[in-house]
Amino acid sequence: MRPGGLAALWCVAALWAFACFRPASAQGVERGAVYDNLSMHSDILGGERKYAVYLPPDYHISERSYPVLYLLHGAGDDQTGWIQYGEVRHIADRAISSGKATAMIVVMPDAFTGRLGYFNAAGADWRYEDFFFEELMPHVESTYRIRREKQYRAVAGLSMGGGGSFMYALHRPHLFASSAPLSAYVGPSSMEDFNRWRSPEDPELSEEEIMDWIGRHNAVELIKSLPADSVKAVRWYIDCGDDDFLYEGNSLAHIEMRRREIPHEFRIRNGGHSWSYWRDSLPEVLAFVSETFRR
């Protein structure tokens, strides 16, 4: 080797290593920030409630306000689920950097309560849905630079959180521009289903009271009974794997929307009830909600 050849070879190797292993931001993908152990006091629920937030890459260097996606976890997880297993920061960073999604704030509340997830418990004092709209939403939308118009607000979630995505948008279509239930639990359809989710602390209810609660917390029944214009006020993206045990409920929601001529996107892909499926879904969800944010 000629004199100086070894040094030249070392320089080439060093440049190659830098190109391959330099930080993501140097490769054109700026990194957003995630805070996964935030908390706020709730008078409605009587204590502290945790939540997590994803802030887009340019949040701390801009003064503008951002659209918001409320991203709901499933049963057994908490506010860290979409961060730890769903890789929300990596996926959102990539989607925003590529232009597939607009820069947005993602709020992930903790609904690991041992109760009926994101809903008010039937006949009981546990009012999670009231907490979400009366305390959590005002708190985060005043703490962060979030745009508060309906056009810039969306909700999505998986499994139990998919059920929350259905219910929140169906109960309050004036608040959400779009909703993306993933592998959603569409809600109980019978006394047996209802009792499976009951907490031992909940009071005994009559059959009439239970069936009334079911009618207000089953997505298929609400799609059937609500005014069509109310359901059409939200853009819908429904996604469920062909091997998912919740496939039937999601399909029935799709069929009922088709019957009532309610525009929606319906995706059935290969897969089951798993994080690998939902990680593949998330970029499409971010792109879908961004279509409304950009109008």
Rosetta silent file (secondary structure, phi, psi, omega in degrees, C-alpha in Angstrom):
SEQUENCE: MRPGGLAALWCVAALWAFACFRPASAQGVERGAVYDNLSMHSDILGGERKYAVYLPPDYHISERSYPVLYLLHGAGDDQTGWIQYGEVRHIADRAISSGKATAMIVVMPDAFTGRLGYFNAAGADWRYEDFFFEELMPHVESTYRIRREKQYRAVAGLSMGGGGSFMYALHRPHLFASSAPLSAYVGPSSMEDFNRWRSPEDPELSEEEIMDWIGRHNAVELIKSLPADSVKAVRWYIDCGDDDFLYEGNSLAHIEMRRREIPHEFRIRNGGHSWSYWRDSLPEVLAFVSETFRR
SCORE:     score description
SCORE:     0.000 S_00000001
   1 L     0.000  137.328 -178.627    0.000    0.000    0.000 S_00000001
   2 L   -65.938  154.491  176.207    1.322    3.449   -0.905 S_00000001
   3 L   -55.885  135.616 -179.111    2.346    5.838    1.900 S_00000001
   4 L    85.794  -10.157 -177.982   -0.738    7.565    3.164 S_00000001
   5 H   -66.392  -37.230 -179.537   -2.990    4.866    1.698 S_00000001
   6 H   -65.007  -40.612  179.066   -3.867    3.464    5.120 S_00000001
   7 H   -64.927  -40.745  179.075   -4.881    6.909    6.343 S_00000001
   8 H   -63.221  -41.155  179.538   -7.021    7.461    3.242 S_00000001
   9 H   -63.718  -39.333  178.874   -8.688    4.079    3.763 S_00000001
  10 H   -63.144  -39.790  179.558   -9.386    4.973    7.402 S_00000001
  11 H   -64.052  -40.947  178.567  -11.005    8.240    6.320 S_00000001
  12 H   -62.814  -43.504 -179.674  -13.268    6.436    3.858 S_00000001
  13 H   -63.565  -41.079 -179.551  -14.292    3.963    6.556 S_00000001
  14 H   -65.041  -40.632  178.295  -14.975    6.772    9.012 S_00000001
  15 H   -64.739  -39.478  178.429  -17.132    8.624    6.475 S_00000001
  16 H   -63.981  -42.545  179.799  -19.077    5.440    5.724 S_00000001
  17 H   -64.437  -39.973  179.340  -19.688    4.845    9.443 S_00000001
  18 H   -64.067  -41.248 -179.044  -20.870    8.415    9.917 S_00000001
  19 H   -64.968  -36.164 -175.696  -23.271    8.119    6.980 S_00000001
  20 H   -81.847  -33.860 -169.712  -24.728    4.859    8.297 S_00000001
  21 H  -116.679   12.266  177.911  -24.905    5.609   11.994 S_00000001
  22 L   -68.821  157.492 -178.129  -25.460    9.364   12.224 S_00000001
  23 L   -56.471  153.318 -177.755  -28.541   10.457   14.191 S_00000001
  24 H   -55.912  -37.380 -177.673  -31.926   10.200   12.503 S_00000001
  25 H   -62.902  -31.452  178.890  -32.258   13.983   12.415 S_00000001
  26 H   -73.639  -18.231  178.410  -29.122   14.214   10.284 S_00000001
  27 H   -91.343    9.047  177.550  -30.720   11.793    7.804 S_00000001
  28 L    96.780    4.103  177.665  -33.644   14.155    7.286 S_00000001
  29 L  -114.790   96.207  178.609  -35.980   12.731    9.960 S_00000001
  30 L   -70.630  147.472 -175.032  -36.263   15.208   12.799 S_00000001
  31 L   -98.205  132.538  171.797  -37.305   13.685   16.106 S_00000001
  32 L   -79.366  179.293 -179.367  -40.384   14.650   18.026 S_00000001
  33 E  -117.681  142.977  178.487  -40.567   14.534   21.809 S_00000001
  34 E  -123.181  133.048  174.943  -42.528   12.114   23.982 S_00000001
  35 E  -122.691  111.993 -167.918  -43.549   12.675   27.601 S_00000001
  36 E  -109.583    7.737 -178.273  -45.075    9.487   28.976 S_00000001
  37 E  -135.392   40.377  178.327  -45.587   10.154   32.694 S_00000001
  38 E   -81.849  158.918  179.665  -47.604   13.347   32.835 S_00000001
  39 E  -148.684  160.066  177.565  -50.495   13.710   35.259 S_00000001
  40 E  -147.083  154.864  178.294  -53.407   15.951   36.119 S_00000001
  41 E   -86.592  139.119  177.471  -55.894   16.070   38.955 S_00000001
  42 E  -119.430  118.222  172.127  -59.441   14.931   38.271 S_00000001
  43 L   -70.529  -36.419 -176.939  -62.316   16.016   40.466 S_00000001
  44 L   -65.157  -42.561 -178.601  -64.651   13.746   38.517 S_00000001
  45 L   -96.108   -5.409  174.268  -62.566   10.606   39.094 S_00000001
  46 L    69.782   51.590  177.857  -61.282   11.718   42.477 S_00000001
  47 E   161.590 -169.156  179.069  -57.517   11.629   42.049 S_00000001
  48 E   -84.148  139.541  174.575  -54.557   11.934   39.699 S_00000001
  49 E  -123.521  135.912 -178.996  -54.841   10.638   36.152 S_00000001
  50 E   -91.506  157.299  172.716  -51.840   10.041   33.930 S_00000001
  51 E  -156.667  164.058  177.749  -51.460   10.786   30.248 S_00000001
  52 E  -125.234  155.696 -178.599  -48.725   10.904   27.612 S_00000001
  53 E  -137.814  136.378  167.512  -48.057   13.403   24.829 S_00000001
  54 E  -105.457  127.103  175.856  -46.143   13.302   21.551 S_00000001
  55 E  -109.694  132.676 -175.800  -45.000   16.731   20.342 S_00000001
  56 L   -65.676  163.290 -172.167  -43.945   17.060   16.685 S_00000001
  57 L   -55.073  -34.462 -175.388  -40.319   17.862   15.775 S_00000001
  58 L   -96.242   10.167 -174.620  -40.813   21.601   15.258 S_00000001
  59 H   -58.556  -46.093 -173.495  -43.006   22.210   18.321 S_00000001
  60 H   -81.881   -3.025  178.142  -40.272   23.791   20.455 S_00000001
  61 H  -117.971   11.392  178.207  -38.931   26.001   17.676 S_00000001
  62 L  -127.041  173.171  175.750  -42.256   27.383   16.465 S_00000001
  63 L  -120.913    3.881 -175.654  -45.074   29.439   17.907 S_00000001
  64 L   -80.916  164.674  176.281  -47.931   27.996   15.880 S_00000001
  65 L   -97.920  156.748 -170.146  -50.751   25.804   17.133 S_00000001
  66 E  -124.249  152.714  168.719  -51.211   22.207   15.992 S_00000001
  67 L   -67.323  163.787 -175.857  -54.006   19.755   15.254 S_00000001
  68 E  -131.824  140.253  171.807  -54.473   16.996   17.798 S_00000001
  69 E  -116.763  121.703  172.154  -55.036   13.246   17.662 S_00000001
  70 E   -89.063  115.814 -172.271  -56.342   11.544   20.785 S_00000001
  71 E  -113.127  114.855 -169.144  -54.848    8.047   20.589 S_00000001
  72 E  -101.992  136.099 -179.683  -56.447    5.471   22.894 S_00000001
  73 L   -84.390  174.677  179.604  -54.814    2.294   24.207 S_00000001
  74 L   -99.622  177.841 -179.767  -56.406   -1.124   24.670 S_00000001
  75 L   -60.814  137.487  179.222  -57.350   -3.161   27.737 S_00000001
  76 L    91.594  -16.172  176.711  -54.366   -4.086   29.896 S_00000001
  77 L  -101.053  179.772  174.252  -52.219   -1.185   28.684 S_00000001
  78 L  -136.911 -158.551 -175.137  -51.909    2.366   29.955 S_00000001
  79 L   -65.685  -12.679 -179.858  -50.817    5.715   28.530 S_00000001
  80 L   -92.578   -5.791 -173.997  -47.412    4.240   27.612 S_00000001
  81 H   -57.902  -50.196 -178.885  -48.771    1.456   25.391 S_00000001
  82 H   -67.982  -20.139  178.668  -48.647    3.330   22.109 S_00000001
  83 H   -82.948  -50.598 -175.719  -45.177    4.607   23.018 S_00000001
  84 H   -71.682  -47.302 -172.821  -43.557    1.354   24.148 S_00000001
  85 L  -103.857  -28.552 -178.251  -45.218   -1.116   21.777 S_00000001
  86 L   -88.576   -9.292  177.285  -46.785    1.092   19.128 S_00000001
  87 L    53.277   43.317 -172.788  -43.577    3.067   18.409 S_00000001
  88 H   -62.217  -37.416 -178.633  -45.644    6.204   17.994 S_00000001
  89 H   -65.440  -47.985 -179.837  -42.696    8.601   18.050 S_00000001
  90 H   -60.012  -46.436 -176.136  -40.754    6.750   15.354 S_00000001
  91 H   -68.791  -43.284  179.413  -43.832    6.259   13.163 S_00000001
  92 H   -66.249  -41.965  178.125  -45.114    9.823   13.572 S_00000001
  93 H   -56.881  -46.833 -179.035  -41.660   11.293   12.948 S_00000001
  94 H   -64.241  -43.846 -178.225  -41.346    9.314    9.711 S_00000001
  95 H   -64.402  -40.366  179.619  -44.859   10.160    8.532 S_00000001
  96 H   -69.770  -44.360 -178.770  -44.367   13.874    9.185 S_00000001
  97 H   -61.716  -37.650 -177.960  -40.875   13.948    7.644 S_00000001
  98 H   -79.635  -10.720 -176.947  -42.069   12.212    4.476 S_00000001
  99 L    86.710    0.730  179.255  -45.029   14.542    4.114 S_00000001
 100 L   -68.706  -31.734  179.109  -47.504   11.671    4.514 S_00000001
 101 L  -129.160  152.055  174.634  -48.857   13.311    7.680 S_00000001
 102 L   -83.728  157.238  177.380  -49.005   16.867    8.879 S_00000001
 103 L   -61.880  129.981 -178.145  -47.289   17.868   12.118 S_00000001
 104 L  -147.100  161.230  171.043  -49.683   17.127   14.978 S_00000001
 105 E   -95.409  137.760  178.459  -49.817   16.621   18.722 S_00000001
 106 E  -116.623  122.059 -179.837  -50.791   13.145   19.899 S_00000001
 107 E  -108.315  128.374 -177.065  -52.427   12.806   23.325 S_00000001
 108 E  -123.400   98.911 -178.149  -52.555    9.341   24.932 S_00000001
 109 E   -79.411  160.608  176.578  -54.667    9.159   28.116 S_00000001
 110 L   -95.707  115.875  177.013  -54.488    6.406   30.751 S_00000001
 111 L  -117.756   26.005  179.078  -57.718    4.403   30.960 S_00000001
 112 L   -83.347   80.920 -169.488  -56.277    1.447   32.881 S_00000001
 113 L  -113.689  -11.337 -173.054  -58.944    1.701   35.528 S_00000001
 114 L    77.129    5.593  179.422  -60.329   -1.814   35.994 S_00000001
 115 L  -111.743 -158.998 -177.051  -63.655   -0.385   34.825 S_00000001
 116 L   -82.651   53.834  172.812  -65.418   -0.131   31.482 S_00000001
 117 L    54.949 -117.823 -169.948  -62.525    1.577   29.782 S_00000001
 118 L   -92.590    7.807 -173.678  -63.356    4.942   28.296 S_00000001
 119 L  -107.898  166.184  167.710  -67.037    5.060   29.290 S_00000001
 120 E   -74.307  131.860 -179.938  -69.103    6.134   32.249 S_00000001
 121 L   -67.253  143.471 -177.418  -69.882    3.019   34.292 S_00000001
 122 L   -67.263  120.117  175.610  -73.521    1.977   34.228 S_00000001
 123 L    68.539    9.990 -175.987  -75.333    3.228   37.321 S_00000001
 124 L  -119.906  173.783 -177.696  -72.060    4.014   39.121 S_00000001
 125 L   -85.814   -4.061 -178.013  -70.041    7.085   40.025 S_00000001
 126 L   -80.662  108.090 -170.945  -67.115    6.179   37.729 S_00000001
 127 E  -119.435   71.241 -176.110  -67.460    8.734   34.921 S_00000001
 128 H   -68.282  -40.696 -178.990  -64.449    8.334   32.650 S_00000001
 129 H   -63.123  -39.992  175.939  -66.120    9.733   29.551 S_00000001
 130 H   -62.961  -41.609  176.514  -67.132   12.856   31.477 S_00000001
 131 H   -57.719  -45.134 -176.735  -63.540   13.160   32.741 S_00000001
 132 H   -58.248  -48.896 -173.219  -62.208   12.931   29.192 S_00000001
 133 H   -86.008  -31.801 -175.175  -64.354   15.738   27.802 S_00000001
 134 H   -92.729  -20.586 -177.478  -64.817   17.963   30.827 S_00000001
 135 H  -125.708  -53.465 -175.737  -61.310   17.767   32.330 S_00000001
 136 H   -63.587  -52.355 -176.689  -58.671   16.029   30.180 S_00000001
 137 H   -60.438  -48.983  176.463  -59.453   17.724   26.887 S_00000001
 138 H   -60.578  -34.823 -179.114  -59.619   21.268   28.324 S_00000001
 139 H   -64.428  -52.102 -176.145  -56.423   20.585   30.304 S_00000001
 140 H   -71.425  -32.010 -177.195  -54.269   19.464   27.375 S_00000001
 141 H   -78.919   -9.022  171.456  -55.763   21.986   24.968 S_00000001
 142 H  -103.115  -20.534  179.892  -54.824   24.808   27.332 S_00000001
 143 H   -82.574  -35.894 -177.779  -51.423   23.338   28.289 S_00000001
 144 L  -115.003  160.657 -178.347  -50.207   22.767   24.719 S_00000001
 145 L   -80.259   80.322 -176.505  -50.604   24.839   21.562 S_00000001
 146 E  -110.749  133.734  175.085  -53.538   22.835   20.236 S_00000001
 147 L   -74.906  134.852 -170.050  -56.080   24.101   17.738 S_00000001
 148 L  -102.426   -0.197  177.437  -59.540   23.731   19.253 S_00000001
 149 L   -74.912  150.282  179.806  -61.761   23.729   16.182 S_00000001
 150 H   -51.457  -41.291 -176.495  -63.435   20.450   15.205 S_00000001
 151 H   -55.529  -26.348 -173.872  -61.522   20.351   11.896 S_00000001
 152 H  -108.665   23.922  179.625  -58.265   19.920   13.792 S_00000001
 153 E  -129.995  131.938  179.370  -59.341   17.213   16.248 S_00000001
 154 E  -138.532  161.475  177.483  -59.340   13.438   15.656 S_00000001
 155 E  -136.700  140.769  177.439  -59.601   10.272   17.740 S_00000001
 156 E  -149.533  163.172  178.739  -58.208    6.795   17.118 S_00000001
 157 E   179.510  168.943 -178.166  -57.472    3.728   19.171 S_00000001
 158 E  -116.834  143.571  174.407  -57.076   -0.024   19.279 S_00000001
 159 L    55.580 -114.622  175.118  -59.321   -2.734   20.730 S_00000001
 160 H   -56.933  -38.611  176.991  -60.920   -1.199   23.848 S_00000001
 161 H   -69.922  -27.081  172.634  -59.553    2.128   22.580 S_00000001
 162 H   -66.332  -38.389  174.268  -61.125    1.402   19.205 S_00000001
 163 H   -62.878  -41.337  175.815  -64.426    1.146   21.034 S_00000001
 164 H   -61.649  -37.771  179.034  -63.666    4.473   22.678 S_00000001
 165 H   -64.040  -41.989  175.188  -62.926    5.936   19.233 S_00000001
 166 H   -61.444  -53.735 -172.844  -66.310    4.774   17.977 S_00000001
 167 H   -63.238  -46.387 -175.569  -68.208    5.980   21.048 S_00000001
 168 H   -61.974  -42.295 -178.899  -66.563    9.373   21.440 S_00000001
 169 H   -74.378  -31.942  177.866  -67.127   10.314   17.792 S_00000001
 170 H   -76.147  -36.788  178.288  -70.667    8.904   17.751 S_00000001
 171 H   -73.058  -32.015 -174.962  -71.602   10.559   21.044 S_00000001
 172 L  -136.282   64.550 -178.584  -70.001   13.902   20.080 S_00000001
 173 L   -64.113  -17.700  178.786  -69.755   14.217   16.296 S_00000001
 174 L   -75.370   -9.746 -177.350  -69.579   17.993   16.668 S_00000001
 175 L  -102.276  -21.978 -172.369  -66.149   17.650   18.297 S_00000001
 176 L  -120.269  131.701  175.898  -64.281   15.271   15.965 S_00000001
 177 L   -78.715  -33.512 -178.308  -63.430   15.643   12.303 S_00000001
 178 E  -150.520  157.296 -179.823  -62.354   12.027   11.972 S_00000001
 179 E  -141.741  137.451 -177.801  -62.249    8.754   13.876 S_00000001
 180 E  -131.476   84.600  175.310  -60.122    5.666   13.255 S_00000001
 181 E   -74.472  129.834  179.005  -61.151    2.593   15.272 S_00000001
 182 E  -115.111  124.841  178.601  -58.585   -0.207   14.940 S_00000001
 183 L    46.858   47.301 -166.771  -59.550   -3.799   15.790 S_00000001
 184 L   -75.474  140.645  163.007  -62.321   -2.202   17.812 S_00000001
 185 L   -81.810  111.227 -170.236  -64.402   -3.749   20.537 S_00000001
 186 L   -80.223   -2.514  176.849  -67.705   -2.334   19.301 S_00000001
 187 L   112.094  160.439 -179.006  -69.397   -2.685   22.689 S_00000001
 188 L   -67.529  144.882  179.936  -71.587   -5.242   24.477 S_00000001
 189 L  -118.620   -0.212 -177.582  -74.575   -6.544   22.564 S_00000001
 190 L  -152.395  169.559  176.061  -76.201   -8.681   25.271 S_00000001
 191 H   -59.183  -39.974 -179.483  -76.607   -9.068   29.026 S_00000001
 192 H   -62.192  -45.767  177.672  -73.868  -11.692   28.958 S_00000001
 193 H   -60.837  -43.320 -178.919  -71.451   -9.327   27.218 S_00000001
 194 H   -60.678  -46.922 -176.820  -72.325   -6.551   29.657 S_00000001
 195 H   -66.613  -25.122  178.754  -71.747   -8.717   32.728 S_00000001
 196 H   -65.629  -28.840 -177.590  -68.359   -9.798   31.396 S_00000001
 197 H   -99.948   -6.648 -175.981  -67.144   -6.190   31.708 S_00000001
 198 L   -64.828  146.175  171.739  -68.920   -5.264   34.936 S_00000001
 199 L   -90.936  143.087  176.530  -66.939   -4.239   37.970 S_00000001
 200 L   -58.827  -21.230 -179.353  -67.873   -5.932   41.273 S_00000001
 201 L   -80.114  -14.161 -177.344  -68.187   -2.413   42.693 S_00000001
 202 L   -73.913  147.134 -179.641  -70.976   -1.468   40.282 S_00000001
 203 L   -71.785  158.750  174.440  -74.553   -1.514   41.596 S_00000001
 204 L   -69.834  138.578 -178.573  -77.103   -4.075   40.515 S_00000001
 205 L  -125.010  154.773  175.591  -79.201   -2.855   37.605 S_00000001
 206 L   -74.372  162.483  178.018  -82.473   -3.934   36.079 S_00000001
 207 H   -60.712  -37.632  178.969  -82.506   -5.578   32.668 S_00000001
 208 H   -63.400  -42.092  179.191  -84.130   -2.445   31.249 S_00000001
 209 H   -65.310  -40.276  179.655  -81.339   -0.238   32.627 S_00000001
 210 H   -65.576  -45.960 -178.178  -78.666   -2.558   31.252 S_00000001
 211 H   -66.438  -32.286  175.403  -80.210   -2.737   27.783 S_00000001
 212 H   -65.366  -42.529  178.455  -80.535    1.060   27.740 S_00000001
 213 H   -63.790  -43.211  179.207  -76.825    1.384   28.567 S_00000001
 214 H   -59.602  -42.217 -179.688  -75.942   -1.162   25.868 S_00000001
 215 H   -61.111  -25.868  179.662  -77.964    0.798   23.312 S_00000001
 216 H   -95.923   -3.173 -176.543  -75.853    3.879   24.030 S_00000001
 217 H  -133.728   22.134  172.541  -72.516    2.022   24.055 S_00000001
 218 L  -116.968  120.204 -172.866  -72.687   -0.397   21.135 S_00000001
 219 H   -61.338  -40.711 -177.872  -71.298    1.091   17.930 S_00000001
 220 H   -64.327  -43.439  179.750  -73.453   -0.992   15.603 S_00000001
 221 H   -64.896  -38.900  178.604  -76.646   -0.051   17.437 S_00000001
 222 H   -67.391  -40.406  177.957  -75.694    3.635   17.427 S_00000001
 223 H   -61.950  -34.380  177.350  -74.903    3.578   13.705 S_00000001
 224 H   -70.926  -39.913 -166.825  -78.378    2.086   13.183 S_00000001
 225 H   -97.570  -27.118 -177.993  -80.261    4.478   15.451 S_00000001
 226 L   -72.544  153.988  173.728  -78.545    7.868   15.205 S_00000001
 227 L   -56.269  136.130 -176.658  -79.547   10.321   12.476 S_00000001
 228 H   -56.788  -38.605 -179.347  -77.489    9.540    9.395 S_00000001
 229 H   -62.637  -30.912  178.454  -76.313   13.147    9.121 S_00000001
 230 H   -67.294  -43.958  179.365  -74.879   12.889   12.641 S_00000001
 231 H   -69.694  -35.914 -179.695  -72.771    9.840   11.742 S_00000001
 232 H   -70.634  -13.930 -179.452  -71.787   11.410    8.415 S_00000001
 233 L   -70.394   -9.458  179.794  -70.437   14.455   10.254 S_00000001
 234 L  -116.786  140.578  171.830  -67.321   12.376   11.063 S_00000001
 235 E   -85.816  131.425 -171.543  -64.846   10.872    8.581 S_00000001
 236 E  -114.432  137.933  174.335  -64.409    7.175    9.416 S_00000001
 237 E  -133.680  106.433 -176.790  -61.466    4.795    8.993 S_00000001
 238 E  -109.180  128.887 -173.754  -62.206    1.270   10.258 S_00000001
 239 E  -139.542  128.417  179.509  -59.398   -1.307   10.203 S_00000001
 240 E  -152.689  140.677 -179.496  -59.368   -4.887   11.495 S_00000001
 241 E   -71.703  151.611 -178.344  -57.303   -7.998   10.774 S_00000001
 242 L   -71.654  -16.199  177.211  -58.883  -10.999    9.064 S_00000001
 243 L  -106.083   12.269 -177.373  -57.768  -13.249   11.947 S_00000001
 244 L   -79.258  137.869  179.140  -58.879  -10.878   14.701 S_00000001
 245 L   -68.601  -11.920  177.223  -61.422  -12.205   17.204 S_00000001
 246 L   -99.992   12.604 -176.670  -63.195   -8.815   16.931 S_00000001
 247 H   -57.455  -41.983 -173.836  -63.547   -9.098   13.155 S_00000001
 248 H   -62.718  -46.877 -178.512  -67.317   -9.723   13.250 S_00000001
 249 H   -61.949  -41.488  178.803  -68.225   -6.551   15.163 S_00000001
 250 H   -65.636  -38.097  178.464  -66.100   -4.357   12.900 S_00000001
 251 H   -66.032  -39.495  178.298  -67.630   -5.978    9.823 S_00000001
 252 H   -64.841  -37.842  176.249  -71.152   -5.374   11.153 S_00000001
 253 H   -62.288  -43.140  177.581  -70.303   -1.699   11.713 S_00000001
 254 H   -61.731  -45.786 -178.251  -69.082   -1.516    8.100 S_00000001
 255 H   -62.585  -41.354 -179.936  -72.208   -3.273    6.780 S_00000001
 256 H   -67.554  -37.083  175.873  -74.499   -0.926    8.695 S_00000001
 257 H   -65.837  -39.615  176.874  -72.628    2.115    7.387 S_00000001
 258 H   -62.675  -43.633 -178.173  -72.931    0.754    3.860 S_00000001
 259 H   -60.235  -37.473 -177.589  -76.652    0.129    4.364 S_00000001
 260 L   -94.707    7.141  177.556  -77.190    3.731    5.491 S_00000001
 261 L    57.406   46.050  177.055  -74.859    5.125    2.807 S_00000001
 262 L   -97.457  116.462 -178.223  -72.464    6.617    5.333 S_00000001
 263 L   -59.371  137.103  177.396  -69.068    7.302    3.696 S_00000001
 264 L  -167.122  159.397  171.938  -66.189    5.479    5.378 S_00000001
 265 E  -100.412  135.714 -179.482  -62.956    3.634    4.723 S_00000001
 266 E  -130.774  122.230 -177.479  -62.942   -0.054    5.663 S_00000001
 267 E  -121.425  126.672  169.542  -59.725   -2.086    5.728 S_00000001
 268 E  -119.915  115.148 -179.631  -59.341   -5.810    6.258 S_00000001
 269 E  -119.955  167.028  177.699  -55.711   -6.880    6.132 S_00000001
 270 L   -68.060  124.391  177.735  -53.861  -10.066    6.934 S_00000001
 271 L   149.522  173.945 -177.677  -53.260  -10.270   10.675 S_00000001
 272 L  -121.960 -153.624 -176.341  -54.692  -10.633   14.133 S_00000001
 273 L   -89.663   80.888 -169.514  -55.059   -8.739   17.370 S_00000001
 274 L  -148.566  157.473  178.781  -51.416   -7.712   17.711 S_00000001
 275 H   -65.770  -30.576  177.941  -49.056   -4.770   17.964 S_00000001
 276 H   -63.089  -36.440  177.368  -47.435   -5.690   14.662 S_00000001
 277 H   -67.274  -45.628 -175.703  -50.830   -5.152   13.010 S_00000001
 278 H   -72.079  -31.538  174.365  -51.443   -1.815   14.765 S_00000001
 279 H   -63.484  -35.935  176.450  -47.936   -0.521   14.035 S_00000001
 280 H   -71.182  -29.014 -179.550  -48.690   -1.090   10.348 S_00000001
 281 H   -74.486  -34.823 -169.773  -52.042    0.675   10.756 S_00000001
 282 H   -58.473  -43.036  178.101  -50.717    3.798   12.450 S_00000001
 283 H   -59.147  -36.664  179.165  -49.032    5.444    9.408 S_00000001
 284 H   -69.594  -36.757  176.728  -52.300    5.091    7.480 S_00000001
 285 H   -63.197  -46.118 -179.589  -54.265    6.554   10.386 S_00000001
 286 H   -61.073  -39.966  178.180  -51.914    9.546   10.575 S_00000001
 287 H   -67.081  -40.559 -178.010  -52.283   10.105    6.834 S_00000001
 288 H   -63.933  -49.831 -178.505  -56.079    9.761    7.026 S_00000001
 289 H   -67.794  -28.104  179.911  -56.601   12.280    9.828 S_00000001
 290 H   -67.262  -26.641  178.815  -54.136   14.640    8.146 S_00000001
 291 H   -59.451  -38.273  177.578  -56.404   14.884    5.115 S_00000001
 292 H   -77.528  -40.182  179.363  -58.926   16.767    7.261 S_00000001
 293 H   -58.102  -31.296 -174.188  -56.281   18.737    9.146 S_00000001
 294 L   -88.044   -6.465 -177.131  -54.965   20.077    5.835 S_00000001
 295 L   -66.599    0.000    0.000  -58.295   21.253    4.429 S_00000001
